[in-house]
Amino acid sequence: MKSLNLTFKGSLGKAHTLKLAYANDNLDAKTVKNTMDQLAALDLFVSNGEKIYAQPVSGKYVETTVTPVYTAEETTPAV
């Protein structure tokens, strides 16, 4: 699975990440930065007095590989 992870600095200096699971995976740096700037300007997300997404820091695609270790077998009930 591939996700777009956007990292911001909050108004109190803490790092916060917004993970988008179904984002377009062909976005260029300019598009991502402009979108992050617009999101930061909206001031929509506040927690305990801190603006969570105040300053854009980085955007990156992250791919997750799933490796199953155990799966319970389904059993058919006896009739």
N, C-alpha and C positions, 0 to 999 in steps of 0.2 A: 504494500500500500504506500502511496506517495502522498505527502501532505506539504502544504506551504506553511512554514513557521515564521511568524513576524515577531521580532523582538523589539520592545519599546522600553524606555526608561520612564518610570512614573514620576510624578511631581515631587515625591520625597526621595528620589534617587534609586529606588529599587527596580530591578529588572522584571519585566512581565512578558510572557509569550502568548500570542494568539495563534492557535493551530487551526488551520483550515483544511479539512480532509478532502473536500471535493473541489479544490481550486484548479483552474486551468494550469497545466504544467508546462506551458510555453510562454510564460510572461517574461518580459525583459526587465532589466534593472530599473530603467526609467519609469515604466508602468508601475512596478511594485513600490518604488519610492514615492511617486506622486499619490498613489492610493494610501500609503501609510501616512503621508503628510495630511491628506484630507481627513482621514480617520482621527488623527491626533487633534486636528482643529475643531472637531465636533464636540469634544469633551463629553461624550456619552457615558463613559464608564468611570464611576467613582466608587471607591470602597474605603470606609473609615477616613474620609476626608482627603484621600489621595486620588488624584487623577491617574488612572491606571496606564493609559496609553498616551502619555504627554509628549514624548519625544521619540521619533523613530530611530532605531539603532541598526537593525539588519533584517534581511529577509532571505530565507533559504528553503530549498526543497529538501525534505527528509524522506528517505525510502525505508520502510520497515519490512524485514523479511520474517515471515512466520514459519517456525519449524515445529510441527506437532510432535509431542513427546508421548502423549497418552490420549486415547479416545475410548470412552466406554462403548462397548458393542451393544447395539440394540438387540433385544431378544424378542422373539415372537411368542406371544402367550400360547400355552398349550390348550388345545380345544378338547 
